[in-house]
Amino acid sequence: MTNSTSPTLSICVATRNRPDDLIRCLNSLTLLEQIEFEIIVIDDASDVPIVDRVLQDIDRSLVDKLQVFRHEKNRGVPATRNELAERAKAPYLLCLDDDAQLLSADSVYTAIEVLKTSSDVGAVALSQSDETGKLLPGQPAPAEYRCYTPTFIGYGSVLRRELFVELGGYREMFAAYYEEPELCKRMLDRGFYVVYLPDARVIHYHSPIGRNNLVALKNGCRNKCFAAIYNEPLIMMVFSIPVRILLYSYKHRAYCRQHNIESEFGADWIIREIRQNFPALWRDRRALKWSTYYKWHKIKQAPAYQLAD
């Protein structure tokens, strides 16, 4: 069911095989008492459909705000999040991993205020913490102050819906990993920045379900190479792809030695993936400006951001 009042915020959650995490995530949304919001969940082909379980176990106050959709075939995180944005009605998207949950409503309110008052900010990166509010390793920026940062991370962010849709959302060919940085480079090329709020925290449990370090390693390298073909100036692309493949080859061998495993996903796999997908990648290629990559490098230094009065 949906609420007839026009929402300020669309809360978007992609999920797969994590019903307990999802229900915990959704129930934390009862903290949002000061804004009108809708909740959109897409079950990306969970082994057991989740809709009945969700409707049974979520807080009753959320039922009228909730829409649940299901893919019969797994489409991947980028495609699912793109669909969530297309279905959303609000100007702002709160995107959460299903194994995340709100720690406080103020985190969301502050992020929306940033987007309302700073017209050149396209996304707000939230910080990840444990249940006590202690910040975890692996934040969008290595800073304890509000700052600009190159990218947000998918566990928790607030985005301008119109900009996200206009840019075409995430690259669905990626399937998983590196979709956020690639989008943020295209966003930066259009003159929109990402702001990181270390004081705007969401709890992130890092569920092991559906996570695999080798998949993250191989997909991460492949997708960075794909992004180079999509976006990088030609000379940069020609040099960056071999460097990425060489670095991946070293990391892949080290991973296999450390875990005493054999893997078919070495450098040859990356090269095959590039060769097989190159025509489609090249067809959609739109090289970004050199100045965009210069700005991306400068933003890595985490220049301070101050919320406008």
HULIN-V151584 format. One record per residue. N is the residue number from 1. RES is the residue in one letter. PSI is psi in radians with two decimals (* if undefined). D_CENTER is the distance of its C-alpha to the mean C-alpha in Angstrom with 1 decimal. Layout:
BEGIN
N_RES_PSI_D_CENTER, N_RES_PSI_D_CENTER
END
This chain:
BEGIN
1_M_2.73_26.2, 2_T_2.71_25.0, 3_N_2.40_26.3, 4_S_-0.37_28.4, 5_T_2.38_27.5, 6_S_2.14_25.0, 7_P_2.64_21.9, 8_T_-0.52_20.4, 9_L_2.34_17.0, 10_S_2.10_15.2, 11_I_2.09_13.3, 12_C_2.16_11.0, 13_V_2.08_10.7, 14_A_2.39_10.5, 15_T_2.69_13.0, 16_R_2.00_15.3, 17_N_0.48_18.4, 18_R_1.05_17.5, 19_P_-0.68_19.7, 20_D_-0.77_20.8, 21_D_-0.76_17.4, 22_L_-0.79_16.5, 23_I_-0.72_19.8, 24_R_-0.75_19.5, 25_C_-0.88_16.1, 26_L_-0.70_17.8, 27_N_-0.44_21.0, 28_S_-0.27_19.5, 29_L_-0.18_18.9, 30_T_-0.25_22.7, 31_L_-0.41_22.3, 32_L_1.54_21.5, 33_E_-0.21_25.1, 34_Q_0.01_25.3, 35_I_2.75_23.1, 36_E_2.28_23.1, 37_F_2.78_20.0, 38_E_2.74_19.2, 39_I_2.22_17.1, 40_I_2.16_15.7, 41_V_2.33_15.1, 42_I_2.11_14.9, 43_D_1.88_16.5, 44_D_1.19_15.6, 45_A_0.83_19.1, 46_S_2.62_19.6, 47_D_-0.66_23.0, 48_V_2.11_24.4, 49_P_2.46_23.3, 50_I_-0.16_21.9, 51_V_-0.77_23.1, 52_D_-0.73_26.5, 53_R_-0.73_25.4, 54_V_-0.86_22.9, 55_L_-0.47_25.5, 56_Q_-0.63_28.0, 57_D_-0.13_26.2, 58_I_2.81_24.2, 59_D_2.39_26.0, 60_R_-0.50_28.3, 61_S_-0.24_27.3, 62_L_-0.26_23.9, 63_V_-0.77_25.3, 64_D_-0.28_26.2, 65_K_-0.13_22.8, 66_L_2.40_21.1, 67_Q_2.33_20.5, 68_V_2.26_19.7, 69_F_2.81_19.4, 70_R_2.40_19.6, 71_H_2.29_19.3, 72_E_-0.37_22.4, 73_K_2.35_20.9, 74_N_2.19_17.5, 75_R_-0.24_15.4, 76_G_2.81_12.2, 77_V_-0.85_8.6, 78_P_-0.80_8.1, 79_A_-0.68_11.5, 80_T_-0.73_11.1, 81_R_-0.58_8.3, 82_N_-0.73_10.6, 83_E_-0.68_13.5, 84_L_-0.79_12.3, 85_A_-0.68_12.1, 86_E_-0.64_15.5, 87_R_-0.33_17.0, 88_A_2.60_16.2, 89_K_-0.28_19.2, 90_A_2.79_18.3, 91_P_-0.32_17.6, 92_Y_2.49_14.6, 93_L_2.18_11.6, 94_L_1.91_10.7, 95_C_2.13_7.5, 96_L_2.48_8.2, 97_D_2.67_8.3, 98_D_-0.31_11.9, 99_D_0.41_13.2, 100_A_2.92_12.4, 101_Q_2.74_14.9, 102_L_2.45_16.2, 103_L_-0.63_18.7, 104_S_2.71_20.2, 105_A_-0.52_20.1, 106_D_-0.56_20.7, 107_S_-0.75_17.2, 108_V_-0.75_16.1, 109_Y_-0.73_19.4, 110_T_-0.72_19.1, 111_A_-0.74_15.6, 112_I_-0.68_17.2, 113_E_-0.65_20.3, 114_V_-0.82_18.6, 115_L_-0.59_17.4, 116_K_-0.61_20.8, 117_T_-0.30_22.8, 118_S_1.71_21.0, 119_S_-0.28_21.0, 120_D_0.17_19.5, 121_V_2.15_16.2, 122_G_-0.33_13.4, 123_A_2.59_10.7, 124_V_2.18_11.3, 125_A_2.16_9.6, 126_L_2.75_11.1, 127_S_2.75_12.8, 128_Q_2.39_13.0, 129_S_3.02_16.6, 130_D_-3.02_19.1, 131_E_-0.40_21.2, 132_T_-0.11_23.5, 133_G_0.03_21.1, 134_K_2.24_21.5, 135_L_2.45_18.6, 136_L_2.82_17.2, 137_P_2.75_17.0, 138_G_0.85_13.9, 139_Q_2.87_12.9, 140_P_-0.41_11.1, 141_A_2.57_14.8, 142_P_0.99_18.1, 143_A_2.61_19.7, 144_E_0.12_21.3, 145_Y_2.83_21.6, 146_R_2.28_19.5, 147_C_2.87_18.5, 148_Y_2.59_16.8, 149_T_2.68_14.2, 150_P_-0.60_12.9, 151_T_2.79_9.1, 152_F_3.02_6.7, 153_I_2.51_4.9, 154_G_-0.27_2.7, 155_Y_-0.50_6.4, 156_G_2.06_7.4, 157_S_2.77_7.4, 158_V_2.19_10.0, 159_L_2.69_10.2, 160_R_2.03_13.4, 161_R_-0.83_13.5, 162_E_-0.75_16.4, 163_L_-0.77_14.9, 164_F_-0.83_11.7, 165_V_-0.71_14.2, 166_E_-0.63_16.7, 167_L_-0.12_14.6, 168_G_0.13_14.2, 169_G_-2.66_10.4, 170_Y_2.74_8.7, 171_R_1.93_11.5, 172_E_-0.36_12.4, 173_M_-0.34_14.8, 174_F_-0.53_12.2, 175_A_-0.88_12.0, 176_A_2.49_9.6, 177_Y_2.30_8.6, 178_Y_0.13_8.5, 179_E_-0.58_6.8, 180_E_-0.87_5.0, 181_P_-0.68_8.5, 182_E_-0.76_10.3, 183_L_-0.74_9.2, 184_C_-0.54_10.1, 185_K_-0.71_13.3, 186_R_-0.63_14.3, 187_M_-0.78_13.6, 188_L_-0.63_15.8, 189_D_-0.48_18.4, 190_R_-0.01_18.8, 191_G_0.28_19.5, 192_F_2.41_16.5, 193_Y_2.93_15.2, 194_V_2.33_12.5, 195_V_2.36_14.3, 196_Y_2.27_13.7, 197_L_1.69_15.7, 198_P_-0.38_16.9, 199_D_-0.06_19.1, 200_A_1.63_16.4, 201_R_2.54_15.5, 202_V_2.58_13.9, 203_I_2.34_15.4, 204_H_2.09_13.4, 205_Y_-0.21_15.7, 206_H_1.02_14.1, 207_S_2.37_15.8, 208_P_-0.24_17.4, 209_I_2.13_17.4, 210_G_0.05_15.5, 211_R_2.41_14.8, 212_N_2.13_17.0, 213_N_-0.60_17.3, 214_L_-0.69_19.2, 215_V_-0.72_16.7, 216_A_-0.70_14.0, 217_L_-0.87_16.8, 218_K_-0.76_18.0, 219_N_-0.60_14.9, 220_G_-0.80_13.5, 221_C_-0.84_16.9, 222_R_-0.79_17.3, 223_N_-0.52_14.1, 224_K_-0.65_15.1, 225_C_-0.73_18.5, 226_F_-0.77_17.2, 227_A_-0.63_15.4, 228_A_-0.73_18.8, 229_I_-0.72_20.6, 230_Y_-0.79_18.6, 231_N_-0.52_18.6, 232_E_2.51_20.9, 233_P_2.60_24.6, 234_L_-0.81_26.9, 235_I_-0.75_28.5, 236_M_-0.78_25.3, 237_M_-0.77_23.9, 238_V_-0.61_27.3, 239_F_-0.62_27.2, 240_S_-0.62_23.6, 241_I_-0.85_23.2, 242_P_-0.66_26.3, 243_V_-0.74_25.3, 244_R_-0.71_21.9, 245_I_-0.72_23.9, 246_L_-0.77_26.5, 247_L_-0.72_24.2, 248_Y_-0.74_22.4, 249_S_-0.74_25.9, 250_Y_-0.81_26.9, 251_K_-0.64_23.8, 252_H_-0.79_24.3, 253_R_-0.73_28.0, 254_A_-0.72_27.5, 255_Y_-0.79_25.1, 256_C_-0.68_27.6, 257_R_-0.78_30.5, 258_Q_-0.67_28.9, 259_H_0.07_28.2, 260_N_0.91_31.4, 261_I_2.82_29.8, 262_E_2.54_30.2, 263_S_2.45_27.4, 264_E_0.06_27.5, 265_F_0.82_24.3, 266_G_-2.86_26.0, 267_A_-0.58_26.1, 268_D_-0.63_28.0, 269_W_-0.75_25.1, 270_I_-0.80_22.8, 271_I_-0.72_25.7, 272_R_-0.73_26.3, 273_E_-0.72_22.8, 274_I_-0.79_23.1, 275_R_-0.78_26.5, 276_Q_-0.59_25.8, 277_N_-0.05_22.9, 278_F_-0.80_24.3, 279_P_-0.77_26.0, 280_A_-0.69_23.0, 281_L_-0.79_20.9, 282_W_-0.62_23.9, 283_R_-0.63_24.5, 284_D_0.19_21.2, 285_R_2.29_21.5, 286_R_1.67_21.5, 287_A_2.33_22.1, 288_L_2.89_20.7, 289_K_2.58_23.3, 290_W_-0.65_24.5, 291_S_-0.47_24.2, 292_T_-0.74_20.4, 293_Y_-0.56_20.3, 294_Y_-0.80_22.9, 295_K_-0.70_20.9, 296_W_-0.76_17.8, 297_H_-0.74_20.3, 298_K_-0.65_21.8, 299_I_-0.42_18.7, 300_K_-0.32_18.2, 301_Q_0.03_21.3, 302_A_1.03_19.5, 303_P_2.51_21.9, 304_A_2.55_22.5, 305_Y_2.42_21.3, 306_Q_2.21_23.7, 307_L_2.23_23.2, 308_A_2.58_25.8, 309_D_*_28.8
END
